[in-house]
Amino acid sequence: MDKFKSGFVAIIGRPNVGKSTLMNSLIGQKIAITSSKAQTTRNRIQTVYTSDEGQIVFLDTPGINRAKNKLGEYMLKVAEGTLNEVDVVMWIVEATTFIGAGERYIIEQLKKTKTPVIIVINKIDAVTKEEVVKAISTYKEAFDASEIVPVSALKGTNKDELINTIFSHLPVGPQFYDEDTITDQPERQIVSELIREQALRQLDKEIPHGIAVVIDSMKERSNGQIMDINATIICERDSHKGIIIGKQGAMLKKIGTHSRYGIEKLLDIKVNLQLWVKVKKDWRDTDTLLKNYGYHMDT
């Protein structure tokens, strides 16, 4: 314990490369929501990994890509602002030899920081070993990283090697959190994210980009056996509201059923979940509404 290491690690990458899946895998518990759609992670989610060797505080940032509206600007500011506040930047990429515009944009941002960068080549379970070797070579040429570690977030491949690599770049330091702490996210925020995740998964294409979830109330019954949760799904158009509710409420019920399962697992209690849908036009471009839904530009 005399050489206990600790530090902060930013997880960055363009949308859908598996950042949240990797963080959940490293922590061993689901904190960040995952889906195949862009803009899944909107806030910086902080999670904690503690072992005898030390403590790593992971910051899972929104995917870095060019902003299209105020919500996009907020997400970009959160992601890029994290790079200089941490001890290590973990850049997640896919096992490919093609470096597109999104990755090139990230390279430009990383060149501006002095923070050590570990490139993590994810999804190696989906390609051959030869392709992994080629991908490592491609990224070595594209950016002068401190380390390159190939992993599979889904299968947990090379998880220990990645943790050891991170520790090798962290300073000797104090334990910031108790060993049983895995996140500083308020329960309400994780619950709202779990509901948003199911909306992302169940709904078609463009609609999920325009939704937010607000927890109106969350109260445990006096018998301590059931948690009553009321939540509102915010969308941008009346037509979207109809789709979210579905025929005779079928889609809203489906979102609620799947959400409840995840929430019960998280809270370890039976949940009575009531969902509502409200229309707030152009909320993603309205400062006051962005703040109301938990997106603060000054954070």
N, C-alpha and C positions, 0 to 999 in steps of 0.2 A: 504493500500500500504506500510505501515511501516514494514510489515512482508513478503514482496515480495520475493519469492524463485526462484532460477534459477540454472540450472545445465545441465550436459551432460549425455545422456543415450544411451548406446550401445545396439543395438538389434542384438542378435546372435542366432544361431541355425543351425542345419544341413540343407542342401538344401531342398526346397519344404515344409517346415513346416508352411509357411504363413507369413514370416517376412515382406515382402514388402506390402502384403495385409493389415496386421495389421497397419503398419506405415501409409499407405494411409488412412485407416479408422480413425486413431487417429487425423491425420492432417485435414481430411475432403476434401482432394483433391489428385488426382493421381499424384505422383511424381516418385515413383519407379515402374519399370515395373514388371509385374507378368506373370508367365506361369508355367506349370506343369513340365517343364524340368529343370534339374540342371544347375548351373552356370548362372542363370538369372541375379542376381546382381553381378557385377564384381568390381565395385568401391564402396568406402564408400560414401553413399549418405546422405547429411545432411539436415534435415528438422526441422521446428520450430513450436512448439505449444505454443500459448500465451493466457493467461486468466488473470482475476483480481488477481488470487492467485499467478501467477508466469509465468515463461517461461521454457519450456523443449526443449532442442536441441537434437533431435534424430539422432543417427548415424546408418543407416541401413547398416550392413556389409555383405560381401559375406558369403555364407554358409561355416561353418567350416567342412572341411573333408580333408583327406590326399591328398597331391599334386601329380599330374601325369605328369605335364610339367611346364615350366617356368610361364605360365599364372596361373596355379594352385598354384605355390609357391607364386606368387604375391598376389593372392586372400587370401591365408592363412595368409600371413604376415600382410595384411591390417586388417583382422578380428581379429587375435590374438593380434596385436599391439594396438588395440583399448581398450582392456580390462582394462589396467592400467591408461588410460588417462581420464577416465570418473568418474562420481559420482555414477552411478548405472549401473549395467549390467542387461538387460532384456533377459532372456534365453527362447526362444519360443520352445515348444515341442508339441507333439500331445497327445490326450487323450487316452493313451494306458498303459497297465501294462508291456509291453515289452520294456526293455531298451537295445537297440542294440549297436553294436560296435561304431557307429557314435556318439551316446549320451555319451557313456563311455569315448570316446576321449575328448569330450567337458568338461565332469566332471573333467578330469585330468587337463585341461587347467584352469578351474575355481578354482581349489584347489590352484593354484599358485598365485591367486590375492586376495587382501584384500578388493576389492570393493564389496559393498552389491549386492547380486544377487536376483532378483525377477524372479521366475519361472512362466512363463505364459503358461498355458495349453490351446492350441488353438483348434479350430474345434469342440467345445463341441456341436455344432448343429448337428453333424454327429453321435453322440453316445447317450446312455441313461444316466440318472442322476447317476445310480449305477456305470456305467463305469467311469464317471467323478470322483466320490468319490474314486474308486479304483486307478485311475491314480494319484490323489493327494497323496494318501497313499504311492504308489510306489515311487514317486519322493521325498517324505519326507524322506523315508528310504535311498534313493540313494545319496542325497546331502543335506547338511545343509544350505538351502536357507533362506534369510531374510523373504521372503513372497512367497506364491503360490496363483496365481489368475487365475481362469478358465475364458476363454473368447471365443467368436466367432467373429473373425475378419470380416468374411463375413457378419454376421447379425448385428454386432455392440454390441452384448451382453456383459454386464459388462465393457463397455468402460470407463464409468465415474469412476467406482470403481478402475480400473487400473490406471487412471490418478491420482486419489486421493492417491493411494498407492505409486506411483512414487514421488509425491510431499512430502509425509511424510518422504522420505529419502533424499530430496534435502536441501542444506543449504540456508539460507537467502542470497540473492545476487542480483546483478544488472540485468537489462534487456539488453541482448546482442544484440538483433535485434529489429527493429521497429515492432509494433504489426501486420502490414500487410505483413511482410516477412514470407514466408512459406518454402523457400529453398534458399541455397546459390549456387545451381547448375546453371551454365550458361545455357541459353535457348538452345544453340546449343547442349549441352550435353544431355539435356532432349529429344530434338528432335531426336538425333541419337539413344537414348535408346528406344524411341517409335517405331522407324523403326525396331530396332533389336527385340523388343518384337513381332512384327507382323511376322517377319521372323521365330522366335522361334515357334510361334503358327501355322504357315501355313506349315512349312517344316517338313519332316520326321526325326525322331530319331537322328542319329549321326551328321548330317550336321550342325545344329545350334551351336554345341559346337565350331566349327571351323570358326565362322563368327564374323566380327567386322563391325561397320558402321562408316564411316567418312563423316562429312558434308563438302562438297567442297565449297559451297557458300550458303549464306542465306541473301537475300536482299529484302527489302520492296520496292514496286513500288512507284513512285512519287505521285500517286493519293492516296496512303495510304490504298488501298483496297485489295491488293493482295501481298502475300509474295512468292517470287520465291526461291525454295530450290533445290539445286543439291546435291545428296548424293551418295556415293559409298559403296556397300556391298562387303566386302573383304571375300574371302573364300580360302580354302587351296588346292583344287584340281580342275582340268579342268572338271571332271565329276560332281563335286558339282556345278560349274558355270552353266552347262547345266540344272541341276535340279532347281536351283534358278530362272533361266530365264523362264524355262518351255516351253511347246509346243507353238510355235508362241508368246512367251513372256507372256503367260497367268499367270504363277505363279508370275513373277515380277510385273505384273499389279495388281494382287490380293494383294500382300504385300503393294504396293503403295497406293491402294485405302483404305485399312484398316488403314494404317499409317496416311494418310492425314486426316482422320476423327478425330483421336486422337490429331494430331498436331493443327488442326483448333480449337479444343476445348481448347487446352492449350493456344494458342496465340491469340485466339479470332479474327481471320482474315482468309479470304479465302487463300488457299494455292495451289500453282502450284508446285507439287513435281515431280522431274525427278530423277529416280534411275538408277544406273549403277552397273555392277558387274565386279570385278577384282580378279584374282588369285594371291595370295602371298603364296607360298608353305612354310609350317611349321612356319607361323608367330607367333604361340603361343610359340615357342621355340627360337625366335630371339629377342634379347634385343632391337635392334634399332627399329624394327617394333612394338614391344609392347609399346615402348615410343611414337612412331608416332601415335598409336591408343589410347593414353590416359592412358596407364597403367604404372605408374612410380614406380619402385621398392623402390625408396628412399622416397616415400610419406607415 
